[in-house]
Amino acid sequence: MSAFSNYLENEILDWVNGGAFPTQPSATWVQLFNGSPDEDGLGGTGLYSRIAVDAGGWTTTTGATATITNTAAITISTAAATSASADNFGIFDNSTTGNLLFYGALSTAKTIAIGDEVKFNPSSLTIRID
């Protein structure tokens, strides 16, 4: 299950109330976490660098259950220097700072051994909005 961050919820509410919506990011960045990054992006432990997903790198569906899904593989190509356990992800609007947009638990936690790469195949990372 995925969720909007507090930042994104507040921006949507401000927009509905007549405020300006933030400029669309030129890319989004995916990061793995051990533990939930929580609503504010400050929870859990961020693992490895964030990986860029270019604008348009997501497929959207609409309806009662709207989703966005990655269109191409997302690969964390920097091999792990130490073992780690990833059980959550976050999607941000900046590579190192910025705002958490969405977050959620992985359907299966992944133990990442030294030297491993992590890859989300196309259509395997889905954010569901209901």
Rosetta blueprint (number, residue, H / E / L):
1 M L
2 S E
3 A E
4 F E
5 S L
6 N H
7 Y H
8 L H
9 E H
10 N H
11 E H
12 I H
13 L H
14 D H
15 W H
16 V H
17 N L
18 G L
19 G L
20 A L
21 F L
22 P L
23 T L
24 Q L
25 P L
26 S L
27 A E
28 T E
29 W E
30 V E
31 Q E
32 L E
33 F E
34 N E
35 G L
36 S L
37 P L
38 D L
39 E L
40 D L
41 G L
42 L L
43 G L
44 G L
45 T E
46 G E
47 L E
48 Y E
49 S E
50 R E
51 I E
52 A E
53 V E
54 D E
55 A L
56 G L
57 G L
58 W E
59 T E
60 T E
61 T E
62 T L
63 G L
64 A L
65 T L
66 A E
67 T E
68 I E
69 T E
70 N E
71 T L
72 A L
73 A L
74 I E
75 T E
76 I E
77 S L
78 T L
79 A L
80 A L
81 A L
82 T L
83 S L
84 A E
85 S E
86 A E
87 D E
88 N E
89 F E
90 G E
91 I E
92 F E
93 D L
94 N L
95 S L
96 T L
97 T L
98 G L
99 N L
100 L E
101 L E
102 F E
103 Y E
104 G E
105 A E
106 L E
107 S E
108 T E
109 A E
110 K E
111 T E
112 I E
113 A L
114 I L
115 G L
116 D L
117 E L
118 V E
119 K E
120 F E
121 N L
122 P L
123 S L
124 S L
125 L L
126 T E
127 I E
128 R E
129 I E
130 D L
